[in-house]
Amino acid sequence: MLIITTFGSDPEVIKARKGLVISSRVHPGETGASWMMKGIIDYLTAGNVKAKILRDNFVFKVLPMLNVDGVVNGSSRCNLAGVDLNRCWIDPSRKLHPTIYHMKNMVKKFQEDRDIFLVCDLHGHSRKKNIFMYGNSGRVNDRMKEKIFPKLIDKNLDVFNYSDCSFQVQKAKEATARIVMWKELGITNTFTLEASFCGPDQGKYADYHFNIELLEEVGHKFCDTILDFCDPDQTKVKQVLEELEIILPKASDSESDAESEPDSGENISENEG
């Protein structure tokens, strides 16, 4: 695990910073997630002003590879115990799911020390194109809050498609990191960031595969979006909120319907989270 912040600051200043947790490769076959993660790490550790602002204002805990044994042994989705590690977050076993067990405990302890602003797990997706996110929806007070960050990324990243995002809280996915962090730990901004195994179907890169450069750029724009979200000048956030006010009623109705019905075979077979 990497801890990234400005360590030379006064301890009280560091203590007041919000926390972010970013993880990757819980599913070993989703290799594009590692290139997005590399983009994030390169951005956060750079010497430029934007990176310094993030380090001065946040404490990042970064876990680049949650399923090391699965990656080393060439697994597609599971660890050596044959377990999908992103389906055991409710009650992870220290023996069968050690990285999940320890990460969940780390997040709980991290939450005792400071407010956690965002948790994001990076993934690849084999059935959809573009870059997009899965989030959560259901709490009345969070109806728009959890949609702001994805909508901001949509503004910053050409290959991101907000219309591909989903905020359904499905029963079949209730043991994923995204839902457990949201439901059990009460962290509003919990997401999976998905990169298609193929590429985008829009913009100048439509019908091309994602390459390393584009995936690293996703990581860079992810960090730019953190800056936009927390900018004292909230012009961009207000603009996004105005757009969400228009589209939210329809989206909210469809999400409520999805939550109340059992998952279809199509939903269960999707490789989200």
C-alpha positions, 0 to 999 in steps of 0.5 A: 500500500502506498500512502501519498500526502505532503508528510512535511506538514504540521501533524495537525494539518495532516490530521485535518486532511480528507482521505481517499482510497484507490485500489486495483486488480481485484480481478487479475484479468482486468489488466487495463486497471493497472494502467489507469492506476499507473496514471493516478500514481504518476500524477499524484507523485509528480512535481507539478502544482496540481499534484502538490495541491492534492498532496497538501489537501488529501491523504491517499491510500493506494493499493495497486494490486489486491489479487497478487496471487491471481495475477501471478498465476494467470487467473481471470477473476478469482484468487488461488482459493477460487474466490471472486474477491469482490464478492466477499466484502460483507464478511471477508475471511482472513485466510481465504480473502486476506487482502480484502480482510485487511483492506476493509480493516484499514478503511475502517481505521482510516475512517476513525482518523479522518473523513473519507472523501472517496473510495474507488476500485479500478476494473476492466469490463468485457461487455461494454465500451468506453470508460464509465463508473458504477456508483450507488443510489437510494438514500434521499439525501444522496440522490445527486451527491453520488452522481457529481463525481462521475458527471465531472469526469464526463466533462474532463475525459473524452472517452468517458460516457456518463450515460453508461454509468449505473447507480443501481444497488442490486442484491447480486452485487451487495457484497462488492466493495462499492456497495459495502463501503457505501452501505456499511461504512456510510461513504457516499462517493464509492465507485468502481471505475470501469475501462472497456476491454475494447475501446470507446464508441464515441469521439475521435477514438471511436472503434479503436482499442484502448492503449496504454497511453489512453488508459494512463490518461484516464488516471490523470483525468481522474485526479483532475476531477478530484481538483474540480470537485474540491475547488473553492470555486464551485462553478463546475460543480454547480453546472453539473448539479444543474444538469443533474437536476434535469436528468435525475427524476427519470434516472431516479425512477429507473434506479428505484425500479431496478432495486426493487426487482430481482436481477436478470440473468443479464445483470448477473453476468455483467462483470461489474465490480 
